[in-house]
Amino acid sequence: MSIAAAPAASGDATLLGHPRGLFVCFATELWERFSFYGMKYLLLLYLTKYHLFSDAGGLEVLGSYAALVYAMPVIGGLLADRYLGMRKAVVFGGLLLVLGHLGMAAEGEQARMVGDEVVRDDGALQVFYFSLALIVIGVGFLKPNISTIVGRLYGTDDPRRDAGFTIFYMGINIGAFTATLLCGYLGETFGWSYGFGAAGIGMLVGLATFLGGQKHLQGLAEPARPAVLKERSLLGLNKELTIYLAALGGVAVAWQLLQFNGGVGMLLNALALAVLAGLTWFIAVKCDAVERSRMIVLVVLTLSSVLFWSLFEQSAASMTLFADRVMDREVFGVTLTASQFGSLNAFFIFLFAPVFALLWTTLGRRGLEPSTPVKFSLGIAQAGLGFGALILGAANPDQAGLVSGYWMILAYLLHTCGELCLSPVGLSAVTKLSVPSITGVMMGSWFLATAYSNFVAAQLSKIAAIETVDGTVADVGTALASYTALFGKLFWVGLAVGAVLLALSPLLKRMMRGIH
């Protein structure tokens, strides 16, 4: 997708020294992330405790949803670049998101056991799957394009650009932090519909904010070729309407895929093999020696990111079930719900992102800043160490056999520090190391790797799947042993891959051919 920036128009007054459009995007993304994270950490608990899905069944839905929701922005960004423009894409995506999140509030009847069979409200579940599908396609249209609008508000050499993106990303974390606390509390305390409904209201506020603030976008988010949208498509309709109808067709496809985990897995595997085969051919045939060397490094880093995110995304999967079933959730005198622990990631980003930025800058001035491969290895190792904290906690349960919630706080701290080592430099590495003619393809490959990671994370969580009775565990000790076994594997995998990547980092640094 295009990330080209246009000089900001001078006719629109600034706010705090930045274009007013920045704060429109800030508020829109804040509420979009509010709705996304407000639902994310409730999803698995809702399926296993209300609709009485097995752990494996609930994880399959979570994995399929997360994979699709991270894959769709590649398509949404391309459609906005070539046809719709960012503003129209954001409005359309926002409408789908509002409908999807509000649809999630329709609980239907709670599942119940009749003999050995689980009786579920199948009609309500179809509404649930359809609502998830609306969210998947809605995120695809909104998520990449709201970020692109921010870039368009600043000229390429505008010194305010980095600060503007910092403000924008603060909106993401404010939304994630507040939503996980509020929606998690409402959903688990008063009823699932309250949590999901609050997320939907948040998205409605975000869409209203964007619609009301469109004038401050200064025309920079309009279609590049508006006449093309009026041309007739093969359906006999104008191309703009055709795109919207095709997106609704995509909703129907996602609706079915979310109920067929194997289909999502086959799709991801096919895409991954196709991308790897295409890149192998391109690197071997089309690249010169310098380009080939850099591209190999980029492929290695992208593959290693799959492992990191597969560990990191246990947060909404095995770690949430762990918090719900085998953990004493009282910390600092406050009893949190299981889903509320997900807010720790955003909290620690608030706390430590400036620290890491200062650390890298200080080390860079002294010529000591770690290379990109070293940062990746540190990130992966810290993801593994986070599970080490949970293993230590599991080895020291209280009299009721529960693990102290403070160990979960430590796990999130380590995972977030790992994220701050790896995530900020990942997209930068794509733009620096890829051959310019395929930077868009490599950016798409990066997002595909993230989508694949979320699917893999759910499959890994299945290792600790346990039988429940009416959504609760019958034996805390057995459940604790199951989670400990999974976390032990993830601990050693994280450390081992981090160590291997660290050992390879001098070679990878040389292969980057002068790119830091």
Steps between C-alpha positions, in 0.01 A plus 500: 500500500617849433649702781571810297447826678379829361584837650240606749271774379554835664135603524417283800599632842723285715434360845794466740725567203361212289235482225152468648449197282752315717266522798206385289702191407623467860144490637374269224780249553467525878135395481564239232768339719266541799243288321758249375676436830178528697383193314829315452565386857135410561465284191646169621343530846161571342520193277620260771288628790176613333468287187694214665746447218785265575839668542604373157177620339525847654868529403420406141253789474744740666788390276297525179360840596838643601669369184235646271486834681877546460501387136218719365677840537727403210197486269330802656813709454537402134136580422531841665823579314372403158134591517313625808743734670558482874198702617238287324677180614503613863132598496397170340719300737363693797141422403578127479676515836209672673258238369737217591573612854138575578403162355739338748274622780227256392571215743202276438429223750780361713615152402411216735578133550222254426636162594838477328408747226551876487191684380586838347303786349606444139319809376688723744827333400436578133445865595826480695697359205345753261590783740859378515508493120382862486781593739759313292412687179442828684847492655641424155361825363558725801823391668762559227340810359461704816878467548562603140291814548726604788800471271326708233445787744874571510748583229772241447761716672269650763688484834167449682435171321651261757338688789167481318522124467601474866182688599297278267640178645429626850135496393532131415632416845253723685221319317647158574562575867163653586299251294658192653433632849146625438363242256673218686338611825153550350506176303616271780312677782163606358465292185676443169262726309604795718867451415441449129239776493743748657753412231235567235407837648869591500523427127186704436662797677814449289306499173303811603827675586647421160189610312488825695867574445533423128549865410828499695647232272557780248401287201811284541304176546293519182525253207804553281287447188135576587387455139598132514244438775223605261607259226289192441620166630428157357186496713364805320528712815747778570827378647447661841173316556658182364777521762245538779299203372816292468587589860159377611575182307822484700291522817303196385822307429653596836172399669549146372877486550461591867301180542757290313836531672660256259408725208680797654803281568512371142460853365784633715727208416434543128569874517817447705636237258415718200673804651809299599522340156461837328760665723745213449469539124530880518806489726672238285420646157426873529735628772864602477743391772425790738124479455506122541695525824263758649188314388619178664540688829151643464350156440681366811372789712145458368502128579638567848219752559251215447646325802500814714136585431398136545636525854379854563143433383452236770370799697144469367521119488676276753601786730141624531375149581787464748396825671136390511551148629814462710599849616432712808405820318529736796793737447577815698175452691283492185343188351517512122304290256699263280454715190611818679855368526522564126521874577850449639654498153375851418589619851860384469529652151400835651760452769795364305471617138670834587764310699586277205504795260742682728708185548546437126576868438757512780668179388492619138691819587770282652505254214359225724144463372423133427443401139152405381570122523622543859185693591290222347688237701450698821128534426453127440701405808294732720180345364635165617603641838144623552386139509786428737336741745173307478685171553659640817159614617350158431775340709399717798117493523307611809307269733209489257736391223474836321784700346558857614392763248831679546667233286265588215597866538865401466420288194327794331791728588748265332279449197449874457873570527550232236243672281678834538825335387348338191183669380613863442799390289310235303317724252806723478708196402250418224534845344879505531593146395251422225566568133308824427295345221343246737480697826120478486518123458738468793277719716211273410717199588572653839128536572437148371766376744315675784173340392665158483647555848156551651377177345808314627454651848155342527633163385773516764244583768316179414788309659359607836134437411317341794154365567260733682163460669259783414800711401698448822787264581427207728856466632719808539813290549452312174432824314809663649717207395364524144576871469842455658589236242403736215681799649809286555513418129449864403767611747767275348397574141526874561841475664636257241389700196616824663842345563529368143404837354747674731777265384409572137472877552864585404452316169157656444637845577771456234238377255301820553781673304515828689131522596465547877 
